[in-house]
Amino acid sequence: MDGGKFSAMLSVIVPPVVGLISSRKGLPEAAATELFYRSKVYGRLSDESSKLWHYSAETLYSMYEDEVSGRSIEYPEEAY
């Protein structure tokens, strides 16, 4: 996938994840956005080769929760 298409895909994937963080943590959307962009999960998501963009917002949120809770991030097997 070319860079433009991947960037467009990220712009569709990220808002639902941020929405989950915002609603479940009771945070303003701007704060939730900043937290997600600083996460390792977002770092992997933004790397097209990780294939994390295949996963649902709920799965990505769960991975984010693992990270911020100090648990080992459970990457779906096919993401490697």
C-alpha positions, 0 to 999 in steps of 0.5 A: 500500500502506498504512503498516501493510502496508508495515511488515509487508513490511519485517519480512519482507524485512530479516531475510534480507538481514541474514542474508546480511550476517551469514553472508558477513561473519562478523558477529553478527546484531546488528552486521549489522542495525545496518550494514544499517539505517545503509546507503543501501540500507536508506534507499531500501528503507524508502521505499515509492516506491523499489520496492526491496521488489520485489527478492530478498534476494540483489539487495538484498545485492548492492546493499549490497555495492556501497555498502560497497565504495565502488562505485556502487550499481546500482539495478535500472532499474525501481526509479526 
